[in-house]
Structure formats: structure tokens, C-alpha cells
């Protein structure tokens, strides 16, 4: 019979990790495991969305999932248990485990929380676990070999019963299970080739080919992804949506910024015809092969040059200590519109990057943002921001400062317009730039110099060489 002490040591409660940066909750977007699944230390078990980004959570235990405490779409406070793991599966009270697919109430199954190792506080990204924390003291009595548990169990049952028992639930990692579901493949029909009889991705793909040949031209069946929670409808003429996640955080940050920092916005219209020609030339340059080259790349480089010439604009206001903090590095933020709302990831130490390196970083930043995988770390520590409203066909705007920064540059649409060039009216590529800055840190002269320098570089891109 299992004692209470053994039960407490057997079950481990995985709590919603500390998200850091003042965030206290996260929404569970998707579970990658279900009750009955085997998990290993470091395996991703779910995806959650904080007010800053969507993040995958790895679990620091080995064992079998006993229960999930919350459904997808539920917002959970930091420190609340979200999953119970049986770190000693196969003991006599295994029958107590809930059926696969069930979600248990948000109540710890056993007081294992107090058994957590001291001095270790998990966080959303970058946390680890010491080797000792996942090992248990062996019990007295007969020992069971740790290797090939499935094969050992089958051998024992065969010896006792004289026959091979019915096959258990196929062994496969959560991503492989998801792949099989998406492709309409029953894992029980797949021949495993992985260690200890684990089904691999290659096994699933191999099973697709014969299935497709049997079905002929019939489309492969796919499971429908569960729809998000329905919005609250007040009547047929209105729809109410909950304010949460990235949009909630953005709203709070913008209100705080607008009513804390005295904003000033200046504008300049500039001929960028030469910059557009340089963009086309760089697309054919062998040093830029495979990289995304666009006007934003040269605009970013122009702003970095302007900051180098006017370093005092790269600063922040420390209200608590009543100090102006001058930054000797530039973490260049790029405002990005995503399905989850506006986010501003930044390129760390952008001032030290060559043009190809800057292009690579911009490409990775945009791709990650579109996939919804931007990490909280990528959105913290920014010093100055660019927002490209021109992609929406807008001429310009009056951007609100990203909290903690002194300046933000808005770039309008680049259009072919009549322009006086060398004394004659000619069609030229023209855009309007807008620079908003914190008037506590940046006076009119400094702000004007920064904006004028950006415009000068875009009008004459050779200044990237002479001024850099």
C-alpha cells in the first residue's frame, strides 16, 4: 500500500513559471500533452501567451502526465499548478489516474509543491534543472531495470500469461502525435523504428504514402483545430472581445507613455530616389545573397548613423533616481503588426552590425514575429524604435514612444511624386518621416538634428560611408 510520504514524492506539480518583467499571468494557448503521455525533462508540454509573447514551456521532470488542471484558452496566475506529473508510474495506485484527455480541476493532487527543491525558481525561458532534482531515492526491494521498460513489461506478462498482451498506447512524442493527427494517421498502425519502440516523424511520413495510394485522389483527413473561445455577443449589432494578452499590455504601455513623457513630433519630406536605386543594386550584390534587402534596411542604417552623430538621443529617463541614462549601445526596435497585436522586438547591439548582419537580423526578427514566436527577451531592453506605417499606404503619423525610450521614427509610404530636382520638376521617389521624442531628454535642436541626419542619409546614401 502506498504511504502518504511516497505519494507526495511520487507526484510533482508543475506551476505556471515566473514570467518576469512585472507580468503575473499567462493564457494557455495549446497543450502538447494529454493525461497518460510520457514526458521527459526539457520536453515542451504547452504554449502560453503572456502580455508580451507566445512562449513554449518545457517541463523539468521525467514521468507520466497524470492530469491537466486547465483547458486551453484559460488565463492562469503565475505560481498556479497547471499539470501533475507522476514521476514513479506503474505503482499500485496507478488506477487512480484520470482517463486520457481529461482535465482535472485546478487543485493539487498531492502536496508535492512543498517538495520542490529550494533555491530554484523557474522562468518562462532559459530555465534549467539540476540533474539531482529529477532523481529519486530507490526504494528497498527488488529492482526493475530502467532500460527498455516497455520490452521488460511485455516479457514479464508473456511469462506469466503465456501470451503477448494487447499492445499499449503507441509511444510517441507530442509533436509526432500532432503530426499524425494532422495527417489522419492512426499511431497504432505505424511501425515504430525509434529506440524503445518510439514512433518517429519519419515513421509517420512513411505511413502516409501507402495510405495515400489506397485512398487514391481522396484528400487526407485532418483534425479540425479547436476554435478559440467565442467572443461575448451583447446583441446582433455588436461583438464584445476580451481585452487581454499583447493588446492589453500595449494599451497600458501606450497610455502610460502618452501621459508620462511629453511628446514632440517633427516631420520632414525627403527624396529617396537614390536610396531606392541602392536597394536594387544591393539585391544583386553577392555579399547580400540570400538576405532580405528592402528600404527599411537602409532606413535602419540611416537612423543608426544619426544616433552615432547625436548620441544623446539614445537615452532614457530614470524617474526613481532622477537621472538621465545615456546608452552606449543601440537595441533597435522594429514595430511589427502580428495576429496577436502590435509588438516591438529589438535587434540587440544593432550599432555594431554590418549591413549584411543587420539585414539578417531584420529578416529573423520579422519571420519570428509573424510566427508568433517572439520571446519576451527579444522585446525588452530597446533603446530606440522604427515603425513603418508606409507598408499600409499611410503617408506618416505621430507615433507614441515605446516606454523607456527617448525617440521613435515613423516611416511613411514611398511614392512617385513631382519633385524639384536640379532646378527641374521631375518624378522622384518621395517619403515623409516623423520623429517623436521625449522633450524631457531631447530638446528641439537635438531632435531636429537627428531627423535631418536621417533624411540626409536617405537622400544621399553615400553618407553611409562618409559619416559611418
ABEGO torsion letter per residue (X at the ends): XBBAAAAAAABBBBBBBBAEGGBABBBBABBABBBGBBBBBGBBABBBBBAABBBBBBBABBEBBABBABBBGBBBBBGBBABBBBABBGBAAAAABBBBGBBBBBBBABBAAAABBBGBBBBABGBBBBAAAABBBBBBEBBBBABGAAAAAAAAAAAAAGBBBBBBBBBBBAAAAAAAAAAGBBAAABBBABBGGBBBAAAAAAAAAAAAAAAEABBBBBBBBBBBBBBBBABAABBBBBBBEAAAAAAAAAAAAAAABBBBBBBBBBBAAAAAAAAAAAAABAAABGBBBBAAAAAAAAAAAAAAABAAABBBBBAAAGBBBBBABBBBBBBBBBAAEBBBBBBBGAAABBAAAAAAAAAAAAAAAAAGABBAAAABGBABBBBBAAAAGBABBBBBBBBGBABBBBBBBBBBBBBBBGGBBBBBBBBBBBBBBBAAABBAAAAAAAAAAAAAAAABAAAAAAAX
